[in-house]
Amino acid sequence: MTESTTLDIWNPGWPDPFRPTVDADDEYADLVDALREVQEAVTRSLPTPEAAAEAAATLREVARQMRSHEVDEDTQIAGKRWDIPGKAHALAPVLHIDTVTDTTATGRVTVGRFHSGRYAMNGGVTPLIFDELLARLANSAGRPWGRTAYLNVNFRALAPLHTELTVTAELVGQEGRKRFLRGAMYHGDILVADVDGLWVELKPEQTQNISKDLEGRDR
Ligand SMILES: CCCCCCCC/C=C\CCCCCCCC(=O)SCCNC(=O)CCNC(=O)[C@H](O)C(C)(C)COP(=O)(O)OP(=O)(O)OC[C@H]1O[C@@H](n2cnc3c(N)ncnc32)[C@H](O)[C@@H]1OP(=O)(O)O
């Protein structure tokens, strides 16, 4: 099995505004893992009113602690740990990216009840997973930064929970600034979903706009 840590963390073509300026360490990744544990445990629970009130107070205390360490979005680590599955973002499914070539990418993902629709993966989660893998491929191999223009997902069969699913992506064509990608998700041999995606390479001024937006946002 290929470790995702063997992949390049940053594509040099990606704009600087997204580059984390704080070095993440494993304690931060562990914090996000703990948050994932909370999300799954809360989702699976039916606490008594007293237990719910106690847990809510504890979680609000954690939020208070974290607010005292607040940084701006350019500096935050969440979602930017390209070297670890799930990128240290608690909403993102933990996608293990095994291979990325110039034109293909593969990964594996297992979701729990936090990401469940009902006894199967929620229909909004599948696009999150495809977007992650297809975007990684679209913006790899030194290609300049592109943004998702569309992601057309077909749900072919229920995607089971607590079960490893494989995800594949392929760059199927390029026309000027447009990159066409295709992806699929499998449970064993069963196709559970497939996707057509378009990534459009940003013009330089579009990258600057992003940068300005980031600088101008409220903290
Ligand atoms: C919950 C979990 C979270 C996980 C953790 C995440 C944390 C991440 C943290 C840190 C990461 C750092 C990195 C982050 C970066 C994020 C990037 C995104 O997420 S992208 C978000 C979604 N996508 C948008 O919001 C695009 C919005 N749309 C646009 O910006 C524009 O529409 C854009 C750039 C896609 C195209 O606009 P134009 O003005 O540049 O170009 P025009 O001329 O309109 O199109 C060029 C060609 O593409 C076709 N085209 C454009 N859109 C199309 C469409 N929807 N369908 C078909 N064709 C389309 C056009 O027809 C045209 O084709 P012809 O050249 O004429 O052949």
The ligand as an SDF file (V2000), in Angstrom:
LIG
                    3D

 67 69  0  0  0  0  0  0  0  0999 V2000
  -16.0080   20.3160    3.5860 C   0  0  0  0  0  0  0  0  0  0  0  0
  -14.6790   19.7860    3.4450 C   0  0  0  0  0  0  0  0  0  0  0  0
  -13.6970   20.8180    3.2280 C   0  0  0  0  0  0  0  0  0  0  0  0
  -12.3840   20.2050    2.9160 C   0  0  0  0  0  0  0  0  0  0  0  0
  -11.2770   21.0990    3.1990 C   0  0  0  0  0  0  0  0  0  0  0  0
  -11.1790   22.2430    2.2340 C   0  0  0  0  0  0  0  0  0  0  0  0
  -10.2820   23.2690    2.7800 C   0  0  0  0  0  0  0  0  0  0  0  0
   -9.5260   23.8430    1.6900 C   0  0  0  0  0  0  0  0  0  0  0  0
   -8.5270   24.7390    2.2340 C   0  0  0  0  0  0  0  0  0  0  0  0
   -7.5040   25.0650    1.4800 C   0  0  0  0  0  0  0  0  0  0  0  0
   -7.3920   24.5480    0.1100 C   0  0  0  0  0  0  0  0  0  0  0  0
   -6.6170   25.4200   -0.7170 C   0  0  0  0  0  0  0  0  0  0  0  0
   -7.1990   25.4430   -2.1070 C   0  0  0  0  0  0  0  0  0  0  0  0
   -8.6090   25.7740   -2.0630 C   0  0  0  0  0  0  0  0  0  0  0  0
   -9.1230   26.1830   -3.4160 C   0  0  0  0  0  0  0  0  0  0  0  0
  -10.5400   25.9010   -3.4430 C   0  0  0  0  0  0  0  0  0  0  0  0
  -11.0630   25.8800   -4.8410 C   0  0  0  0  0  0  0  0  0  0  0  0
  -12.4380   25.4070   -4.8070 C   0  0  0  0  0  0  0  0  0  0  0  0
  -12.8800   24.8710   -3.8650 O   0  0  0  0  0  0  0  0  0  0  0  0
  -13.3850   25.6660   -6.0780 S   0  0  0  0  0  0  0  0  0  0  0  0
  -14.9720   25.7260   -5.3480 C   0  0  0  0  0  0  0  0  0  0  0  0
  -16.0480   25.3860   -6.2800 C   0  0  0  0  0  0  0  0  0  0  0  0
  -15.8980   26.1020   -7.5180 N   0  0  0  0  0  0  0  0  0  0  0  0
  -16.1640   27.3990   -7.6400 C   0  0  0  0  0  0  0  0  0  0  0  0
  -16.5310   28.0950   -6.7240 O   0  0  0  0  0  0  0  0  0  0  0  0
  -15.9860   27.9670   -9.0460 C   0  0  0  0  0  0  0  0  0  0  0  0
  -16.8970   29.1400   -9.2740 C   0  0  0  0  0  0  0  0  0  0  0  0
  -16.8410   29.4860  -10.6810 N   0  0  0  0  0  0  0  0  0  0  0  0
  -15.8420   30.2420  -11.1870 C   0  0  0  0  0  0  0  0  0  0  0  0
  -14.9700   30.7020  -10.4730 O   0  0  0  0  0  0  0  0  0  0  0  0
  -15.8610   30.4550  -12.6650 C   0  0  0  0  0  0  0  0  0  0  0  0
  -17.1220   30.1610  -13.1660 O   0  0  0  0  0  0  0  0  0  0  0  0
  -14.7980   29.5820  -13.3870 C   0  0  0  0  0  0  0  0  0  0  0  0
  -13.3860   29.9810  -12.9130 C   0  0  0  0  0  0  0  0  0  0  0  0
  -15.0170   28.0890  -13.1530 C   0  0  0  0  0  0  0  0  0  0  0  0
  -14.9050   29.8490  -14.9010 C   0  0  0  0  0  0  0  0  0  0  0  0
  -15.0920   31.2020  -15.1170 O   0  0  0  0  0  0  0  0  0  0  0  0
  -14.1680   32.0760  -16.1280 P   0  0  0  0  0  0  0  0  0  0  0  0
  -14.7610   33.4300  -16.2270 O   0  0  0  0  0  0  0  0  0  0  0  0
  -12.7460   31.9660  -15.7050 O   0  0  0  0  0  0  0  0  0  0  0  0
  -14.2120   31.3360  -17.4560 O   0  0  0  0  0  0  0  0  0  0  0  0
  -15.3880   31.2000  -18.5230 P   0  0  0  0  0  0  0  0  0  0  0  0
  -15.0080   32.0010  -19.6800 O   0  0  0  0  0  0  0  0  0  0  0  0
  -16.7160   31.4170  -17.9000 O   0  0  0  0  0  0  0  0  0  0  0  0
  -15.2580   29.6250  -18.8390 O   0  0  0  0  0  0  0  0  0  0  0  0
  -14.1080   29.1030  -19.4750 C   0  0  0  0  0  0  0  0  0  0  0  0
  -14.5850   27.9310  -20.2820 C   0  0  0  0  0  0  0  0  0  0  0  0
  -15.1610   26.9620  -19.3640 O   0  0  0  0  0  0  0  0  0  0  0  0
  -16.5640   26.7430  -19.7140 C   0  0  0  0  0  0  0  0  0  0  0  0
  -17.3320   26.5910  -18.4980 N   0  0  0  0  0  0  0  0  0  0  0  0
  -17.2330   27.3000  -17.3730 C   0  0  0  0  0  0  0  0  0  0  0  0
  -18.0950   26.8730  -16.4490 N   0  0  0  0  0  0  0  0  0  0  0  0
  -18.7680   25.8570  -17.0270 C   0  0  0  0  0  0  0  0  0  0  0  0
  -19.7940   24.9840  -16.5830 C   0  0  0  0  0  0  0  0  0  0  0  0
  -20.3050   25.0800  -15.3270 N   0  0  0  0  0  0  0  0  0  0  0  0
  -20.2240   24.0530  -17.4170 N   0  0  0  0  0  0  0  0  0  0  0  0
  -19.7270   23.9210  -18.6780 C   0  0  0  0  0  0  0  0  0  0  0  0
  -18.7320   24.7180  -19.1490 N   0  0  0  0  0  0  0  0  0  0  0  0
  -18.2740   25.6530  -18.3420 C   0  0  0  0  0  0  0  0  0  0  0  0
  -16.9750   27.9870  -20.4970 C   0  0  0  0  0  0  0  0  0  0  0  0
  -18.0850   27.7310  -21.3530 O   0  0  0  0  0  0  0  0  0  0  0  0
  -15.7100   28.3100  -21.2400 C   0  0  0  0  0  0  0  0  0  0  0  0
  -15.6270   27.4100  -22.3240 O   0  0  0  0  0  0  0  0  0  0  0  0
  -15.0530   27.9000  -23.7530 P   0  0  0  0  0  0  0  0  0  0  0  0
  -13.6720   28.4330  -23.4630 O   0  0  0  0  0  0  0  0  0  0  0  0
  -15.9900   28.9400  -24.2250 O   0  0  0  0  0  0  0  0  0  0  0  0
  -15.0550   26.6310  -24.6050 O   0  0  0  0  0  0  0  0  0  0  0  0
  1  2  1  0
  2  3  1  0
  3  4  1  0
  4  5  1  0
  5  6  1  0
  6  7  1  0
  7  8  1  0
  8  9  1  0
  9 10  2  0
 10 11  1  0
 11 12  1  0
 12 13  1  0
 13 14  1  0
 14 15  1  0
 15 16  1  0
 16 17  1  0
 17 18  1  0
 18 19  2  0
 18 20  1  0
 20 21  1  0
 21 22  1  0
 22 23  1  0
 23 24  1  0
 24 25  2  0
 24 26  1  0
 26 27  1  0
 27 28  1  0
 28 29  1  0
 29 30  2  0
 29 31  1  0
 31 32  1  0
 31 33  1  0
 33 34  1  0
 33 35  1  0
 33 36  1  0
 36 37  1  0
 37 38  1  0
 38 39  2  0
 38 40  1  0
 38 41  1  0
 41 42  1  0
 42 43  2  0
 42 44  1  0
 42 45  1  0
 45 46  1  0
 46 47  1  0
 47 48  1  0
 47 62  1  0
 48 49  1  0
 49 50  1  0
 49 60  1  0
 50 51  1  0
 50 59  1  0
 51 52  2  0
 52 53  1  0
 53 54  1  0
 53 59  2  0
 54 55  1  0
 54 56  2  0
 56 57  1  0
 57 58  2  0
 58 59  1  0
 60 61  1  0
 60 62  1  0
 62 63  1  0
 63 64  1  0
 64 65  2  0
 64 66  1  0
 64 67  1  0
M  END
$$$$
